[in-house]
C-alpha cells in the first residue's frame, strides 16, 4: 500500500509540465553520477524533501511519512539512512537532530529544518529545500547540456588526429622513402611530429590522469580550493558564468533563510557554509565581520569585488524597504536566467571555433602528405 501512495501523490501534487523525450546520449550526460558519493545525492535529497513536504501537507504524521518514504527507496544504503532517521524520531529526537546524526546532510539543511520546527514553518522549509535542489539540478543539467556537445567534438577530433599521426602519416612516409627525393619542409615537420607523437600522447594522457587524481584527492583541502576557485574566476567567459552560478545559489539560500525569519547574521553564516566556492565564502566572512560592527549589508558588500553594482544597489533598496528575502528571490531568478543564456552562447561559440581549429589541424596534415605528390607530378611533365 505504501508503495502505491507516494507515486500517486507525486502525480496529483506535482505542478511540473511533462518533459519532452530526450536522446539517450543527452540523458546519459545529464544523469547524476552517484556511485562515488555514497548517501544522498542532490536528486535524492530533492525527492526526500519534496516527499516529506507533500506527505505532511496531506496531514500524515511524521512517523508514517518516513515509513512511506522508506518503502519507496530501493537502494539499501538509502533505506538504512531513512530508517535511522525514523528510529531517532521514535526515540524522541527532533527531526533536525535525527538528520544531523546521519552525517549525510549539511549544516544548512539541518539548521533550516531546526528553524522550521522552532517557528512552526517546517512545511515551508521542506518545500524551499526541495525547490533549492530542484533548481540546483536543473542548473547543472543546463551547463552539462551546453558543454557536452563541444566536449564530444574535441574527443572525437582528438582521436581522428591521433589516428592520422599514428597510422596514416607513417604509411605515407614509407611511400615517400621509396622515391628518395627531398620532402617539403611542411611534410618533414609533420613526419617528425608523428615519430614522437605516440610516446608524447601516452605521456600527456598520463599527466592528465595524474592531475585528475591529484585534484580528486585534494579537492577538500583549503589551499587547493582557494587556488582553483580564484584561478577559475579569472578565466574569460567561464569565470563570469561560474560566479553567477554560485551567486544564484547564495541568493537561493538567503531567500530560504530570511523567509524563515532567520536573523541576517545567522543567515550569512549558514550561507557561507552552504556555498562551496572560496571567493564567495571569503566575501561572506567580510560581510559577517561588518554586520558584527553594525554596518548595513550593502556597505559591507561594497568592499567585496565579487558582488556587482546592480546586486549591491538592489540590496540597499531591500534593506530600506525590509524586503530582503523577496529581492534575493528575484536576483536568484535573474542569475539563473543569465547563466542559462550565457552557457548557450558559450556553447554556440565553442562549437565553430573547435571545428575550425580541428579542421586546420587535419588540413595541415593532409596538405603535408599531398605536397610531395604534387611535386612529383609536376616533375614528370
SELUMDO-70743 format. One record per residue (C-alpha): chain; x, y, z; residue in one letter; residue number from 1. Coordinates in nm, 3 decimals, m for minus. Each point is the difference from the previous one (the first is absolute). Layout:
SELUMDO-70743
+-------+---------+---------+---------+-----+-----+
! chain !       u !       v !       w ! res !   n !
+-------+---------+---------+---------+-----+-----+
!     A !       X !       Y !       Z !   a ! NUM !
...
+-------+---------+---------+---------+-----+-----+
***
This chain:
SELUMDO-70743
+-------+---------+---------+---------+-----+-----+
! chain !       u !       v !       w ! res !   n !
+-------+---------+---------+---------+-----+-----+
!     A !   0.000 !   0.000 !   0.000 !   x !   1 !
!     A !   0.280 !   0.239 !   0.092 !   x !   2 !
!     A !   0.167 !  m0.062 !  m0.335 !   x !   3 !
!     A !  m0.317 !   0.118 !  m0.175 !   x !   4 !
!     A !  m0.064 !   0.312 !   0.209 !   x !   5 !
!     A !   0.317 !   0.193 !  m0.076 !   x !   6 !
!     A !  m0.002 !  m0.021 !  m0.383 !   x !   7 !
!     A !  m0.373 !   0.083 !   0.000 !   x !   8 !
!     A !   0.058 !   0.312 !   0.213 !   x !   9 !
!     A !   0.290 !   0.109 !  m0.216 !   x !  10 !
!     A !  m0.225 !  m0.013 !  m0.308 !   x !  11 !
!     A !  m0.283 !   0.189 !   0.169 !   x !  12 !
!     A !   0.204 !   0.271 !   0.173 !   x !  13 !
!     A !   0.275 !   0.056 !  m0.254 !   x !  14 !
!     A !  m0.041 !   0.316 !  m0.206 !   x !  15 !
!     A !   0.280 !  m0.063 !  m0.243 !   x !  16 !
!     A !  m0.085 !  m0.037 !  m0.369 !   x !  17 !
!     A !   0.090 !  m0.332 !  m0.162 !   x !  18 !
!     A !   0.351 !   0.015 !  m0.143 !   x !  19 !
!     A !   0.064 !  m0.070 !  m0.363 !   x !  20 !
!     A !   0.183 !  m0.316 !  m0.096 !   x !  21 !
!     A !   0.377 !   0.043 !  m0.018 !   x !  22 !
!     A !   0.255 !  m0.199 !  m0.185 !   x !  23 !
!     A !   0.175 !  m0.278 !   0.188 !   x !  24 !
!     A !   0.335 !   0.178 !  m0.028 !   x !  25 !
!     A !  m0.132 !   0.322 !   0.154 !   x !  26 !
!     A !  m0.174 !  m0.195 !   0.275 !   x !  27 !
!     A !   0.321 !  m0.183 !   0.076 !   x !  28 !
!     A !   0.200 !   0.322 !   0.016 !   x !  29 !
!     A !  m0.258 !   0.166 !   0.223 !   x !  30 !
!     A !  m0.024 !  m0.297 !   0.235 !   x !  31 !
!     A !   0.150 !   0.061 !   0.341 !   x !  32 !
!     A !   0.299 !  m0.213 !   0.092 !   x !  33 !
!     A !  m0.051 !  m0.139 !   0.349 !   x !  34 !
!     A !   0.207 !  m0.318 !   0.024 !   x !  35 !
!     A !   0.299 !   0.195 !   0.137 !   x !  36 !
!     A !  m0.208 !   0.191 !   0.256 !   x !  37 !
!     A !  m0.186 !  m0.241 !   0.229 !   x !  38 !
!     A !  m0.307 !   0.137 !   0.172 !   x !  39 !
!     A !  m0.240 !   0.263 !  m0.128 !   x !  40 !
!     A !   0.076 !   0.167 !  m0.330 !   x !  41 !
!     A !  m0.160 !   0.334 !  m0.091 !   x !  42 !
!     A !  m0.275 !  m0.183 !  m0.188 !   x !  43 !
!     A !  m0.074 !  m0.231 !   0.294 !   x !  44 !
!     A !  m0.010 !   0.294 !   0.240 !   x !  45 !
!     A !  m0.241 !   0.182 !  m0.227 !   x !  46 !
!     A !  m0.226 !  m0.305 !  m0.004 !   x !  47 !
!     A !   0.023 !  m0.045 !   0.376 !   x !  48 !
!     A !  m0.087 !   0.361 !   0.085 !   x !  49 !
!     A !  m0.276 !   0.013 !  m0.264 !   x !  50 !
!     A !  m0.155 !  m0.324 !   0.128 !   x !  51 !
!     A !   0.016 !   0.115 !   0.362 !   x !  52 !
!     A !  m0.166 !   0.329 !  m0.092 !   x !  53 !
!     A !  m0.279 !  m0.169 !  m0.199 !   x !  54 !
!     A !  m0.072 !  m0.259 !   0.268 !   x !  55 !
!     A !  m0.002 !   0.252 !   0.287 !   x !  56 !
!     A !  m0.223 !   0.234 !  m0.203 !   x !  57 !
!     A !  m0.242 !  m0.293 !  m0.038 !   x !  58 !
!     A !  m0.031 !  m0.026 !   0.378 !   x !  59 !
!     A !   0.200 !  m0.321 !   0.044 !   x !  60 !
!     A !   0.199 !  m0.021 !   0.324 !   x !  61 !
!     A !   0.379 !   0.016 !  m0.018 !   x !  62 !
!     A !   0.054 !  m0.365 !   0.096 !   x !  63 !
!     A !  m0.228 !  m0.128 !  m0.275 !   x !  64 !
!     A !   0.171 !   0.235 !  m0.244 !   x !  65 !
!     A !   0.333 !  m0.170 !   0.053 !   x !  66 !
!     A !  m0.157 !  m0.345 !  m0.024 !   x !  67 !
!     A !  m0.139 !   0.090 !  m0.343 !   x !  68 !
!     A !   0.325 !   0.161 !  m0.116 !   x !  69 !
!     A !   0.208 !  m0.292 !   0.123 !   x !  70 !
!     A !  m0.213 !  m0.244 !  m0.198 !   x !  71 !
!     A !   0.038 !   0.216 !  m0.314 !   x !  72 !
!     A !   0.382 !  m0.016 !  m0.004 !   x !  73 !
!     A !   0.152 !  m0.306 !  m0.165 !   x !  74 !
!     A !   0.369 !   0.034 !   0.091 !   x !  75 !
!     A !   0.090 !  m0.151 !   0.335 !   x !  76 !
!     A !   0.238 !   0.285 !   0.092 !   x !  77 !
!     A !  m0.278 !   0.257 !  m0.043 !   x !  78 !
!     A !  m0.250 !  m0.218 !   0.186 !   x !  79 !
!     A !   0.244 !  m0.029 !   0.293 !   x !  80 !
!     A !   0.041 !   0.378 !   0.022 !   x !  81 !
!     A !  m0.376 !   0.063 !  m0.005 !   x !  82 !
!     A !  m0.051 !  m0.283 !   0.250 !   x !  83 !
!     A !   0.259 !   0.155 !   0.234 !   x !  84 !
!     A !  m0.180 !   0.335 !  m0.013 !   x !  85 !
!     A !  m0.332 !  m0.174 !   0.070 !   x !  86 !
!     A !   0.145 !  m0.190 !   0.297 !   x !  87 !
!     A !   0.141 !   0.320 !   0.153 !   x !  88 !
!     A !  m0.339 !   0.168 !  m0.036 !   x !  89 !
!     A !  m0.170 !  m0.291 !   0.179 !   x !  90 !
!     A !   0.254 !   0.038 !   0.283 !   x !  91 !
!     A !  m0.105 !   0.362 !   0.047 !   x !  92 !
!     A !   0.264 !   0.187 !  m0.202 !   x !  93 !
!     A !  m0.090 !   0.307 !  m0.198 !   x !  94 !
!     A !  m0.003 !  m0.026 !  m0.380 !   x !  95 !
!     A !   0.304 !   0.228 !  m0.028 !   x !  96 !
!     A !   0.200 !  m0.210 !   0.249 !   x !  97 !
!     A !  m0.100 !  m0.320 !  m0.181 !   x !  98 !
!     A !   0.121 !   0.144 !  m0.332 !   x !  99 !
!     A !   0.322 !   0.125 !   0.158 !   x ! 100 !
!     A !   0.086 !  m0.338 !   0.155 !   x ! 101 !
!     A !   0.011 !  m0.167 !  m0.343 !   x ! 102 !
!     A !   0.288 !   0.234 !  m0.105 !   x ! 103 !
!     A !  m0.142 !  m0.011 !  m0.355 !   x ! 104 !
!     A !  m0.154 !   0.347 !   0.014 !   x ! 105 !
!     A !   0.186 !   0.328 !   0.027 !   x ! 106 !
!     A !  m0.045 !   0.264 !   0.268 !   x ! 107 !
!     A !  m0.206 !   0.218 !  m0.232 !   x ! 108 !
!     A !  m0.265 !  m0.270 !  m0.034 !   x ! 109 !
!     A !   0.002 !  m0.101 !   0.366 !   x ! 110 !
!     A !  m0.018 !   0.357 !   0.128 !   x ! 111 !
!     A !  m0.276 !   0.083 !  m0.245 !   x ! 112 !
!     A !  m0.207 !  m0.295 !   0.124 !   x ! 113 !
!     A !   0.072 !   0.099 !   0.362 !   x ! 114 !
!     A !  m0.118 !   0.355 !  m0.066 !   x ! 115 !
!     A !  m0.310 !  m0.138 !  m0.171 !   x ! 116 !
!     A !  m0.080 !  m0.213 !   0.304 !   x ! 117 !
!     A !   0.053 !   0.290 !   0.242 !   x ! 118 !
!     A !  m0.205 !   0.250 !  m0.202 !   x ! 119 !
!     A !  m0.276 !  m0.239 !  m0.104 !   x ! 120 !
!     A !   0.091 !   0.038 !  m0.370 !   x ! 121 !
!     A !   0.148 !  m0.344 !  m0.059 !   x ! 122 !
!     A !  m0.212 !  m0.056 !  m0.310 !   x ! 123 !
!     A !   0.119 !   0.329 !  m0.151 !   x ! 124 !
!     A !   0.364 !  m0.090 !   0.069 !   x ! 125 !
!     A !  m0.039 !  m0.347 !  m0.154 !   x ! 126 !
!     A !  m0.165 !   0.149 !  m0.307 !   x ! 127 !
!     A !   0.280 !   0.257 !  m0.040 !   x ! 128 !
!     A !   0.269 !  m0.266 !   0.045 !   x ! 129 !
!     A !  m0.167 !  m0.206 !  m0.271 !   x ! 130 !
!     A !  m0.011 !   0.303 !  m0.230 !   x ! 131 !
!     A !   0.364 !   0.077 !   0.079 !   x ! 132 !
!     A !   0.119 !  m0.344 !  m0.112 !   x ! 133 !
!     A !  m0.237 !  m0.001 !  m0.297 !   x ! 134 !
!     A !   0.147 !   0.331 !  m0.123 !   x ! 135 !
!     A !   0.351 !  m0.122 !   0.071 !   x ! 136 !
!     A !  m0.051 !  m0.318 !  m0.204 !   x ! 137 !
!     A !  m0.159 !   0.190 !  m0.289 !   x ! 138 !
!     A !   0.289 !   0.247 !  m0.006 !   x ! 139 !
!     A !   0.255 !  m0.283 !  m0.004 !   x ! 140 !
!     A !  m0.188 !  m0.166 !  m0.285 !   x ! 141 !
!     A !  m0.010 !   0.321 !  m0.203 !   x ! 142 !
!     A !   0.375 !   0.048 !   0.037 !   x ! 143 !
!     A !   0.069 !  m0.366 !  m0.079 !   x ! 144 !
!     A !  m0.229 !   0.009 !  m0.303 !   x ! 145 !
!     A !   0.163 !   0.317 !  m0.132 !   x ! 146 !
!     A !   0.356 !  m0.129 !   0.034 !   x ! 147 !
!     A !  m0.050 !  m0.368 !  m0.082 !   x ! 148 !
!     A !  m0.013 !   0.040 !  m0.379 !   x ! 149 !
!     A !   0.328 !   0.201 !  m0.024 !   x ! 150 !
!     A !   0.165 !  m0.254 !   0.230 !   x ! 151 !
!     A !  m0.110 !  m0.287 !  m0.227 !   x ! 152 !
!     A !   0.133 !   0.187 !  m0.305 !   x ! 153 !
!     A !   0.339 !   0.049 !   0.168 !   x ! 154 !
!     A !   0.017 !  m0.367 !   0.100 !   x ! 155 !
!     A !  m0.090 !  m0.133 !  m0.346 !   x ! 156 !
!     A !   0.227 !   0.248 !  m0.178 !   x ! 157 !
!     A !   0.291 !  m0.086 !   0.230 !   x ! 158 !
!     A !  m0.045 !  m0.369 !  m0.085 !   x ! 159 !
!     A !  m0.005 !   0.086 !  m0.371 !   x ! 160 !
!     A !   0.324 !   0.201 !   0.026 !   x ! 161 !
!     A !   0.157 !  m0.278 !   0.206 !   x ! 162 !
!     A !  m0.097 !  m0.258 !  m0.264 !   x ! 163 !
!     A !   0.138 !   0.212 !  m0.285 !   x ! 164 !
!     A !   0.333 !   0.074 !   0.170 !   x ! 165 !
!     A !   0.046 !  m0.354 !   0.129 !   x ! 166 !
!     A !  m0.109 !  m0.202 !  m0.309 !   x ! 167 !
!     A !  m0.065 !   0.211 !  m0.310 !   x ! 168 !
!     A !   0.315 !   0.216 !   0.009 !   x ! 169 !
!     A !   0.239 !  m0.298 !   0.054 !   x ! 170 !
!     A !  m0.166 !  m0.174 !  m0.298 !   x ! 171 !
!     A !   0.069 !   0.300 !  m0.223 !   x ! 172 !
!     A !   0.353 !   0.025 !   0.140 !   x ! 173 !
!     A !   0.079 !  m0.352 !  m0.125 !   x ! 174 !
!     A !  m0.129 !   0.094 !  m0.346 !   x ! 175 !
!     A !   0.206 !   0.321 !  m0.010 !   x ! 176 !
!     A !   0.316 !  m0.183 !   0.111 !   x ! 177 !
!     A !  m0.013 !  m0.220 !  m0.310 !   x ! 178 !
!     A !   0.022 !   0.301 !  m0.229 !   x ! 179 !
!     A !   0.316 !   0.124 !   0.173 !   x ! 180 !
!     A !  m0.073 !   0.369 !  m0.062 !   x ! 181 !
!     A !   0.020 !   0.287 !   0.247 !   x ! 182 !
!     A !  m0.335 !   0.070 !   0.160 !   x ! 183 !
!     A !  m0.155 !   0.347 !   0.050 !   x ! 184 !
!     A !   0.070 !   0.165 !   0.340 !   x ! 185 !
!     A !  m0.366 !  m0.031 !   0.105 !   x ! 186 !
!     A !   0.000 !  m0.374 !  m0.072 !   x ! 187 !
!     A !   0.328 !  m0.049 !   0.188 !   x ! 188 !
!     A !  m0.142 !   0.187 !   0.301 !   x ! 189 !
!     A !  m0.319 !  m0.212 !   0.010 !   x ! 190 !
!     A !   0.205 !  m0.322 !  m0.032 !   x ! 191 !
!     A !   0.225 !   0.107 !   0.288 !   x ! 192 !
!     A !  m0.308 !   0.070 !   0.212 !   x ! 193 !
!     A !  m0.147 !  m0.341 !  m0.081 !   x ! 194 !
!     A !   0.324 !  m0.176 !   0.105 !   x ! 195 !
!     A !  m0.028 !   0.117 !   0.358 !   x ! 196 !
!     A !  m0.376 !   0.038 !   0.011 !   x ! 197 !
!     A !  m0.079 !  m0.349 !   0.133 !   x ! 198 !
!     A !   0.227 !   0.032 !   0.303 !   x ! 199 !
!     A !  m0.100 !   0.365 !   0.052 !   x ! 200 !
!     A !  m0.370 !  m0.088 !  m0.016 !   x ! 201 !
!     A !   0.035 !  m0.267 !   0.267 !   x ! 202 !
!     A !   0.209 !   0.239 !   0.210 !   x ! 203 !
!     A !  m0.260 !   0.280 !  m0.028 !   x ! 204 !
!     A !  m0.287 !  m0.236 !   0.084 !   x ! 205 !
!     A !   0.198 !  m0.126 !   0.300 !   x ! 206 !
!     A !   0.055 !   0.356 !   0.124 !   x ! 207 !
!     A !  m0.370 !   0.083 !  m0.042 !   x ! 208 !
!     A !  m0.101 !  m0.312 !   0.195 !   x ! 209 !
!     A !   0.255 !   0.076 !   0.272 !   x ! 210 !
!     A !  m0.120 !   0.359 !   0.033 !   x ! 211 !
!     A !  m0.362 !  m0.118 !   0.008 !   x ! 212 !
!     A !   0.072 !  m0.248 !   0.280 !   x ! 213 !
!     A !   0.199 !   0.264 !   0.188 !   x ! 214 !
!     A !  m0.288 !   0.246 !  m0.035 !   x ! 215 !
!     A !  m0.250 !  m0.264 !   0.117 !   x ! 216 !
!     A !   0.193 !  m0.081 !   0.317 !   x ! 217 !
!     A !   0.085 !   0.367 !   0.070 !   x ! 218 !
!     A !  m0.343 !   0.145 !  m0.075 !   x ! 219 !
!     A !  m0.086 !   0.044 !   0.369 !   x ! 220 !
!     A !   0.331 !   0.162 !   0.095 !   x ! 221 !
!     A !  m0.036 !   0.372 !   0.072 !   x ! 222 !
!     A !   0.309 !   0.103 !  m0.195 !   x ! 223 !
!     A !  m0.117 !  m0.197 !  m0.305 !   x ! 224 !
!     A !  m0.353 !   0.142 !   0.012 !   x ! 225 !
!     A !   0.134 !   0.353 !   0.036 !   x ! 226 !
!     A !   0.247 !  m0.031 !  m0.287 !   x ! 227 !
!     A !  m0.235 !  m0.170 !  m0.246 !   x ! 228 !
!     A !  m0.302 !   0.220 !   0.074 !   x ! 229 !
!     A !   0.188 !   0.329 !  m0.034 !   x ! 230 !
!     A !   0.174 !  m0.128 !  m0.315 !   x ! 231 !
!     A !  m0.328 !  m0.107 !  m0.164 !   x ! 232 !
!     A !  m0.151 !   0.335 !   0.088 !   x ! 233 !
!     A !   0.261 !   0.175 !  m0.219 !   x ! 234 !
!     A !  m0.071 !  m0.213 !  m0.308 !   x ! 235 !
!     A !  m0.180 !   0.209 !  m0.267 !   x ! 236 !
!     A !  m0.372 !  m0.085 !  m0.047 !   x ! 237 !
!     A !   0.023 !  m0.313 !   0.216 !   x ! 238 !
!     A !   0.091 !   0.201 !   0.311 !   x ! 239 !
!     A !  m0.303 !   0.228 !  m0.039 !   x ! 240 !
!     A !  m0.233 !  m0.297 !  m0.050 !   x ! 241 !
!     A !   0.146 !  m0.177 !   0.304 !   x ! 242 !
!     A !  m0.044 !   0.312 !   0.214 !   x ! 243 !
!     A !  m0.365 !   0.030 !  m0.097 !   x ! 244 !
!     A !  m0.062 !  m0.370 !   0.066 !   x ! 245 !
!     A !   0.110 !   0.039 !   0.361 !   x ! 246 !
!     A !  m0.170 !   0.338 !   0.032 !   x ! 247 !
!     A !  m0.327 !  m0.171 !  m0.091 !   x ! 248 !
!     A !   0.063 !  m0.260 !   0.272 !   x ! 249 !
!     A !   0.082 !   0.274 !   0.252 !   x ! 250 !
!     A !  m0.317 !   0.193 !  m0.083 !   x ! 251 !
!     A !  m0.208 !  m0.319 !   0.026 !   x ! 252 !
!     A !   0.145 !  m0.081 !   0.342 !   x ! 253 !
!     A !  m0.050 !   0.354 !   0.131 !   x ! 254 !
!     A !  m0.358 !   0.000 !  m0.132 !   x ! 255 !
!     A !  m0.079 !  m0.323 !   0.185 !   x ! 256 !
!     A !   0.162 !   0.106 !   0.327 !   x ! 257 !
!     A !  m0.131 !   0.356 !   0.012 !   x ! 258 !
!     A !  m0.345 !  m0.124 !  m0.105 !   x ! 259 !
!     A !   0.011 !  m0.229 !   0.305 !   x ! 260 !
!     A !   0.069 !   0.300 !   0.226 !   x ! 261 !
!     A !   0.363 !  m0.091 !   0.061 !   x ! 262 !
!     A !   0.204 !   0.302 !   0.120 !   x ! 263 !
!     A !   0.216 !   0.159 !  m0.268 !   x ! 264 !
!     A !   0.330 !  m0.084 !   0.172 !   x ! 265 !
!     A !  m0.098 !  m0.365 !   0.043 !   x ! 266 !
!     A !  m0.122 !  m0.018 !  m0.359 !   x ! 267 !
!     A !   0.339 !   0.128 !  m0.123 !   x ! 268 !
!     A !   0.183 !  m0.254 !   0.219 !   x ! 269 !
!     A !  m0.208 !  m0.292 !  m0.129 !   x ! 270 !
!     A !   0.026 !   0.117 !  m0.361 !   x ! 271 !
!     A !   0.378 !   0.016 !   0.032 !   x ! 272 !
!     A !   0.003 !  m0.369 !   0.092 !   x ! 273 !
!     A !  m0.245 !  m0.089 !  m0.274 !   x ! 274 !
!     A !   0.170 !   0.173 !  m0.296 !   x ! 275 !
!     A !   0.307 !  m0.213 !  m0.072 !   x ! 276 !
!     A !   0.186 !   0.269 !  m0.195 !   x ! 277 !
!     A !   0.294 !   0.161 !   0.174 !   x ! 278 !
!     A !  m0.023 !   0.357 !  m0.144 !   x ! 279 !
!     A !  m0.362 !   0.032 !   0.114 !   x ! 280 !
!     A !   0.080 !  m0.161 !   0.335 !   x ! 281 !
!     A !   0.278 !   0.255 !   0.058 !   x ! 282 !
!     A !  m0.237 !   0.282 !  m0.096 !   x ! 283 !
!     A !  m0.267 !  m0.130 !   0.240 !   x ! 284 !
!     A !   0.261 !  m0.013 !   0.274 !   x ! 285 !
!     A !   0.065 !   0.373 !  m0.053 !   x ! 286 !
!     A !  m0.374 !   0.066 !  m0.003 !   x ! 287 !
!     A !  m0.041 !  m0.189 !   0.327 !   x ! 288 !
!     A !   0.270 !   0.213 !   0.162 !   x ! 289 !
!     A !  m0.161 !   0.318 !  m0.133 !   x ! 290 !
!     A !  m0.344 !  m0.094 !   0.135 !   x ! 291 !
!     A !   0.153 !  m0.068 !   0.343 !   x ! 292 !
!     A !   0.138 !   0.356 !  m0.010 !   x ! 293 !
!     A !  m0.347 !   0.136 !  m0.071 !   x ! 294 !
!     A !   0.040 !   0.079 !  m0.370 !   x ! 295 !
!     A !  m0.287 !  m0.047 !  m0.246 !   x ! 296 !
!     A !   0.019 !  m0.298 !  m0.233 !   x ! 297 !
!     A !   0.044 !   0.203 !  m0.319 !   x ! 298 !
!     A !   0.294 !   0.197 !   0.147 !   x ! 299 !
!     A !   0.193 !  m0.315 !   0.086 !   x ! 300 !
!     A !  m0.076 !  m0.144 !  m0.344 !   x ! 301 !
!     A !   0.159 !   0.306 !  m0.165 !   x ! 302 !
!     A !   0.337 !  m0.108 !   0.140 !   x ! 303 !
!     A !  m0.018 !  m0.335 !  m0.184 !   x ! 304 !
!     A !   0.082 !   0.007 !  m0.371 !   x ! 305 !
!     A !  m0.191 !  m0.318 !  m0.074 !   x ! 306 !
!     A !  m0.339 !   0.175 !   0.043 !   x ! 307 !
!     A !  m0.112 !   0.211 !  m0.296 !   x ! 308 !
!     A !  m0.141 !   0.352 !   0.036 !   x ! 309 !
!     A !  m0.351 !  m0.102 !  m0.101 !   x ! 310 !
!     A !  m0.018 !  m0.255 !   0.281 !   x ! 311 !
!     A !   0.129 !   0.252 !   0.256 !   x ! 312 !
!     A !  m0.255 !   0.261 !  m0.116 !   x ! 313 !
!     A !  m0.284 !  m0.252 !   0.026 !   x ! 314 !
!     A !   0.109 !  m0.105 !   0.350 !   x ! 315 !
!     A !   0.014 !   0.364 !   0.108 !   x ! 316 !
!     A !  m0.361 !   0.059 !  m0.109 !   x ! 317 !
!     A !  m0.107 !  m0.331 !   0.157 !   x ! 318 !
!     A !   0.150 !   0.098 !   0.336 !   x ! 319 !
!     A !  m0.183 !   0.333 !  m0.007 !   x ! 320 !
!     A !  m0.333 !  m0.167 !  m0.080 !   x ! 321 !
!     A !   0.058 !  m0.310 !   0.216 !   x ! 322 !
!     A !  m0.048 !  m0.239 !  m0.294 !   x ! 323 !
!     A !   0.332 !  m0.181 !  m0.012 !   x ! 324 !
!     A !  m0.139 !  m0.349 !  m0.059 !   x ! 325 !
!     A !  m0.216 !   0.115 !  m0.295 !   x ! 326 !
!     A !   0.296 !   0.180 !  m0.159 !   x ! 327 !
!     A !   0.223 !  m0.305 !   0.044 !   x ! 328 !
!     A !  m0.271 !  m0.212 !  m0.167 !   x ! 329 !
!     A !  m0.013 !   0.232 !  m0.303 !   x ! 330 !
!     A !   0.377 !   0.016 !  m0.027 !   x ! 331 !
!     A !   0.019 !  m0.379 !   0.017 !   x ! 332 !
!     A !  m0.232 !  m0.022 !  m0.301 !   x ! 333 !
!     A !   0.200 !   0.264 !  m0.186 !   x ! 334 !
!     A !   0.333 !  m0.174 !   0.060 !   x ! 335 !
!     A !  m0.146 !  m0.336 !  m0.102 !   x ! 336 !
!     A !  m0.137 !   0.145 !  m0.325 !   x ! 337 !
!     A !   0.334 !   0.170 !  m0.073 !   x ! 338 !
!     A !   0.192 !  m0.323 !   0.058 !   x ! 339 !
!     A !  m0.232 !  m0.189 !  m0.234 !   x ! 340 !
!     A !   0.034 !   0.270 !  m0.267 !   x ! 341 !
!     A !   0.379 !   0.031 !   0.029 !   x ! 342 !
!     A !   0.061 !  m0.375 !  m0.004 !   x ! 343 !
!     A !  m0.206 !  m0.022 !  m0.319 !   x ! 344 !
!     A !   0.207 !   0.280 !  m0.155 !   x ! 345 !
!     A !   0.325 !  m0.163 !   0.118 !   x ! 346 !
!     A !  m0.104 !  m0.330 !  m0.153 !   x ! 347 !
!     A !  m0.094 !   0.172 !  m0.328 !   x ! 348 !
!     A !   0.341 !   0.173 !  m0.009 !   x ! 349 !
!     A !   0.201 !  m0.306 !   0.095 !   x ! 350 !
!     A !  m0.144 !  m0.232 !  m0.263 !   x ! 351 !
!     A !   0.114 !   0.192 !  m0.313 !   x ! 352 !
!     A !   0.332 !   0.101 !   0.158 !   x ! 353 !
!     A !   0.083 !  m0.361 !   0.091 !   x ! 354 !
!     A !  m0.107 !  m0.126 !  m0.343 !   x ! 355 !
!     A !   0.215 !   0.265 !  m0.174 !   x ! 356 !
!     A !   0.307 !  m0.078 !   0.213 !   x ! 357 !
!     A !  m0.032 !  m0.376 !  m0.048 !   x ! 358 !
!     A !  m0.068 !   0.053 !  m0.370 !   x ! 359 !
!     A !   0.321 !   0.201 !  m0.032 !   x ! 360 !
!     A !   0.197 !  m0.281 !   0.168 !   x ! 361 !
!     A !  m0.144 !  m0.258 !  m0.237 !   x ! 362 !
!     A !   0.052 !   0.231 !  m0.302 !   x ! 363 !
!     A !   0.367 !   0.054 !   0.089 !   x ! 364 !
!     A !   0.058 !  m0.375 !   0.033 !   x ! 365 !
!     A !  m0.172 !  m0.078 !  m0.331 !   x ! 366 !
!     A !   0.178 !   0.286 !  m0.178 !   x ! 367 !
!     A !   0.338 !  m0.118 !   0.129 !   x ! 368 !
!     A !  m0.071 !  m0.349 !  m0.138 !   x ! 369 !
!     A !  m0.117 !   0.117 !  m0.341 !   x ! 370 !
!     A !   0.271 !   0.262 !  m0.061 !   x ! 371 !
!     A !   0.269 !  m0.259 !  m0.093 !   x ! 372 !
!     A !  m0.245 !  m0.162 !  m0.244 !   x ! 373 !
!     A !  m0.066 !   0.333 !  m0.169 !   x ! 374 !
!     A !   0.375 !   0.062 !  m0.032 !   x ! 375 !
!     A !   0.055 !  m0.345 !  m0.149 !   x ! 376 !
!     A !  m0.283 !   0.048 !  m0.249 !   x ! 377 !
!     A !   0.135 !   0.341 !  m0.106 !   x ! 378 !
!     A !   0.350 !  m0.148 !  m0.042 !   x ! 379 !
!     A !  m0.125 !  m0.264 !  m0.243 !   x ! 380 !
!     A !  m0.138 !   0.262 !  m0.240 !   x ! 381 !
+-------+---------+---------+---------+-----+-----+
***
